[in-house]
Amino acid sequence: MNKIRIKLVRSPVGCKPSQRLTIKALGLRKMNHIVEHNDTPQIRGMVDRVRHLVSVEDF
């Protein structure tokens, strides 16, 4: 299965609570923190909700 790297590039301070929870559910804690997840429709949907806060890299 393909993997994706997700990096938190903007702070979730001032965002909606649901977006903060999505960031937390992805496992992102601090600015510039990078996590790796399997490329599934569920993860892609979560990333789509917070696309203005994260960057995504396929590998």
C-alpha positions in Angstrom: 0.0 0.0 0.0 1.2 3.5 -0.8 2.2 5.9 1.9 1.9 9.6 2.3 3.9 12.1 4.4 1.9 14.8 6.1 3.6 17.9 7.5 1.9 20.6 9.6 3.0 23.9 8.0 0.5 26.3 9.6 -0.7 26.5 13.2 -4.3 25.3 14.0 -4.7 28.2 16.5 -7.8 30.2 15.5 -9.2 27.3 13.5 -12.5 25.6 14.1 -12.5 22.9 16.9 -13.3 20.2 14.4 -10.2 21.1 12.4 -8.0 21.0 15.5 -9.4 17.5 16.3 -8.6 16.4 12.8 -5.0 17.6 13.1 -4.8 15.7 16.5 -6.3 12.6 14.9 -3.7 12.6 12.2 -1.0 12.6 14.9 0.4 16.0 14.2 1.6 17.8 17.4 3.9 20.7 16.5 4.7 23.0 13.6 6.9 21.1 11.0 6.0 17.8 12.6 5.9 15.0 9.9 3.8 11.8 10.1 3.5 8.9 7.7 0.1 7.2 7.0 -1.1 4.7 4.5 -2.8 6.3 1.6 -6.5 5.4 2.3 -9.7 7.3 1.4 -10.2 8.0 5.1 -6.8 9.7 5.6 -7.2 11.6 2.3 -10.6 12.9 3.5 -9.0 14.1 6.8 -6.2 15.8 4.9 -8.7 17.5 2.6 -10.5 19.0 5.6 -7.3 20.7 6.8 -5.6 21.2 3.4 -4.8 24.8 4.3 -2.8 23.7 7.3 -0.8 20.8 6.0 1.4 19.7 3.1 1.2 16.2 1.6 4.0 14.3 -0.1 3.5 10.9 -1.8 6.4 8.4 -1.6 
